[in-house]
């Protein structure tokens, strides 16, 4: 009976050995993942038919920071397919980088400090969409896992790139306005009397060719046209009140001066005017009228 049992046991051992199993366990061999990063180790375990279990970080472990220094089950052991392999990694547990895009520089620094990271290099660039002062990109990107105390670099928007102001002097206002708006500028109109045809742009600020932020204002001076001229009416020989009324009716202003009279014998009558009757002057000009100051 004992002999028969011994034979059966021997045959069983031979069968197990032939199938690739050990007496302790049957299944694939656990790969050696020591020295790999966590991601590399997990990938190797998956390819070998295992699952990654707990990942424990040890600041006292000997090995490169972030590298696997121990595994359980050990490398070379056999385990059932799909078995869990736990890993021990040298160094501190990595930190997930927060999203900084849209933050100010101060806000980004505070968000990084809160998770044990530091603000790294800060550079600027123009942005067509982000307001000046906001973070537009970051390195490493949000959600990346890095070692504690690592630095995160950011690029901060300087606002929209400056644009050369087009030359619109001499153009009709509507054409000038359209050109400026097409270039990304806002337009402010200031009307002013001038000799150019009415509606013509006679000045612009900033000047043509100046680099200005897109969306900024460009002020256009627009001609109202040459002021109308009127003929000075004859008011010499009229009473002062009548002379004033006649000048105002012609669109002119007046200035009254009491003078020696030049032979005038009655007070209150105009004895001289300047400019004289018939002169062409700008509408709104002043005509000086003289009356005798009396004896």
Residue, then its C-alpha position, 0 to 999 in steps of 0.5 A: x500500500x505504501x509503495x503504491x502511494x509513493x508511486x502515485x506521489x512521484x507521478x504527481x510531482x512529475x506531472x506538475x513539473x511537466x506542466x510548468x508548476x511548482x509544488x508551491x504554486x502553479x502559474x506564470x512567473x512574476x517578472x522582475x520590475x525592480x529599477x523600473x518606474x511605477x508606470x513601467x512596472x505596471x505595464x510589465x506586470x500587465x503584459x505578464x498577466x498580473x495586476x498591480x496592487x498597492x504602491x508604497x513609497x519609502x523615503x528611506x529605501x535605497x534606490x533612485x527616486x521613483x524606482x521600484x525597489x521591492x515587489x511582492x511576490x518576488x521576481x521569479x515566483x510563480x503565481x496564478x494568472x491575474x494575481x496582484x503584485x504589490x510594489x515598493x518605490x524609493x522616495x516620496x509619493x509623487x504629487x499631481x500637478x494642478x491646472x494653472x491655465x487661466x490663473x494669475x502668476x500669484x494664484x499659480x504660485x499659491x496653488x503649487x505651494x498648496x500641494x508641495x510644488x514650486x513655481x519655476x520659470x515664468x515667461x510671457x507671450x502674446x495671446x489672441x484669447x487670454x487677457x494679459x496676466x493670465x497663465x496660458x500654458x504650463x510644463x508639466x501639464x495639469x494632472x501630471x505626477x511629479x516629485x514633491x518640491x518639483x518646479x512647474x514652468x508657466x507662460x503668461x499672456x502679455x495680451x494681444x500682440x500690437x498691430x500697426x495702425x493703418x494710414x487713413x489720413x485723407x480718406x473719407x471717414x466711413x472708409x477710414x473707420x472700416x479700415x481701422x475696425x478691420x485691423x482690430x481697432x476702435x474708432x473715436x471721431x472728433x469733428x473740426x473745421x478745416x479746409x478739406x472737404x467735409x467728412x475727410x479725415x485730416x488727422x489720426x492718433x496714434x499716427x500711421x505705422x505706430x504699433x498699438x494693442x489690438x482693440x485700442x482706440x484710434x482718434x480721427x479728426x474729421x473735417x467739417x468743411x471750409x467755413x462759409x464766407x459772408x459779405x459784410x453789410x454796410x452799417x455805417x450811418x445806422x444807429x447802433x442798435x440797427x447796426x448790431x441787428x444787421x450784422x447778427x442777421x448776416x451771421x457776424x459778431x460785432x464789437x462796439x468802440x466809442x471814438x472821436x466821431x470824425x466829424x459826427x455830430x450825433x451820439x449813437x450813430x455808426x460813423x465807421x466800421x471794420x472790415x468795411x462793407x462788401x468785404x468777404x469774411x468767415x461766417x461768425x467773424x467780428x465786425x468792429x463798429x464805432x460811434x461818437x463818444x460825445x462832446 
